[in-house]
């Protein structure tokens, strides 16, 4: 319903690198490399072996004369490779092609596990000798890789040896080399704690993106050693910088290496001004162009953020958070969700910076003490940590209702999408019908979508349903595969739902 941009999705490190330029068609402002907004999501229902077998068995699909479920039912290995090699894509329907794609990717992950095992053995044999340092160069020469790319292979081989659960997940086809590298290299967890986190993530690894994996690991890192995380951030702040890099066609990259909260504030100002420019009647520039021009205008003083409707707001009296509920505060366009106990200093749980992900408690408290911060107390389900507050219903979403839905979902609700909800469209899950008996514009029937996934739902053959009890969104593709986006848990204290008591089953 509301206009919004797709945003730029890049991965974030402990500090954000803000890279600006226009040599790349999407380079108005890049954030790199990896952390998400703390949203859990993207659990694929169809696309893994058990669901595939049930789905394809019912449909009697065929591939090269054999049932597609038999082709996909094998664990990754020589047998599956032989069957995949004998399948003819042109003979399959769309649903089977998606399953065939998933099977090839599982086989590729299995092959990468074998590659990592071979390299791991070579590293083991050379350990303690002068050859060990230069194994990476042999990998580089043998595979035709840069030394940096070869070093990534070595890191995965080292990590898979130290964390057997990663090697097992690769062998099972659930984790490819990119995910394995995220599992073994993200953060500064010791091997024992890293193994625990990997074991916790194992049921979901096939469906988590690299960004989500890194987000979970960094959250665990901050929770395991809050003081250490804060100290490392203090040290990293001393390396912040801004660099100009000339490139072709009279263009340049302006790269700023900033603390996450400062980068988020900067982008909020740029994005707010850019969106206002883009919505001006008669404007022909793309939103990315408007953001780039907004950056220059803001830095040079040609325009003030307030001129584009961007303001930090004021703190209402009597709205300080209380009890154990988490609260959300927004300062200079930046939103952070922090547990009341953390805000009061009784613990140091990771907070969640919108558009970035987990941040140390001291950074969150600094944002929270901004004199211009606006506070909103939010209520969460005590089991799942999912936002449960509802706003009044109306024909068109009121500002309060839109704010509630944005806070509840945090990002576009398509599995694996990290475009912030605040930059997306607010969509009716069940299309609005004039004359319909009963309210339709309410929290249970609204969710945020980036422009690309809004179009996928409107014209691309995708459909979505939201469970009002659990908050999970189930997407159905044109090939009838179902993908579940688990709800965003607004409570920083709960990274996974707690078991319910009594006879009721858990919500997820």
Number of C-alpha atoms within 10 A of each C-alpha: 13 14 12 20 21 21 19 16 18 20 19 24 20 22 23 26 25 25 20 23 22 18 15 10 9 15 17 23 27 21 25 17 16 23 28 32 22 28 28 23 26 25 22 20 18 21 24 18 19 13 17 22 21 12 19 19 15 10 12 11 17 19 23 16 11 14 17 27 25 16 23 26 17 15 17 23 16 11 11 20 17 11 17 21 9 14 18 13 15 10 13 17 13 14 17 21 18 15 24 22 14 19 25 18 17 27 25 21 25 26 19 23 27 16 15 24 18 13 20 20 14 14 20 13 12 14 13 10 8 9 14 14 12 12 19 24 17 14 19 18 13 10 11 11 16 13 15 12 15 20 17 16 25 20 19 30 30 21 22 24 18 16 21 13 17 30 24 16 22 28 23 19 25 25 29 25 22 14 24 28 23 20 27 26 18 19 20 17 19 9 13 10 15 22 19 14 17 22 15 12 16 17 13 17 23 22 23 23 21 22 21 26 25 27 28 23 26 25 24 23 24 24 21 16 15 19 15 14 22 17 11 11 19 13 10 15 15 10 11 14 11 12 11 13 11 12 12 7 8 8 13 16 20 15 19 18 21 22 21 24 22 16 20 23 17 18 21 19 26 26 27 22 26 23 22 18 21 21 15 9 7 7 11 12 13 13 23 23 21 23 27 19 17 27 24 14 16 16 11 10 10 10 15 17 21 12 11 18 13 18 16 20 15 14 18 12 8 7 12 14 21 14 9 13 20 26 25 24 25 23 22 21 20 22 25 24 26 29 28 21 18 21 23 13 13 9 14 24 28 29 31 27 27 24 27 28 26 30 27 26 26 21 19 26 18 11 22 23 12 16 12 18 22 22 22 20 16 21 19 18 17 15 15 24 23 24 23 20 16 16 17 11 15 12 10 13 21 15 9 13 21 22 15 20 26 21 22 26 26 25 31 29 32 27 23 22 19 27 26 26 27 23 23 26 22 24 21 18 19 15 12 14 8 7 6 8 7 6 11 21 22 21 21 18 19 22 26 31 32 28 21 15 21 22 13 17 20 13 9 13 13 19 17 17 16 21 13 12 11 16 23 21 23 23 23 19 17 13 15 15 19 19 22 24 24 21 25 24 24 32 27 20 20 15 18 13 16 13 13 13 9 6 6 8 9 13 15 12
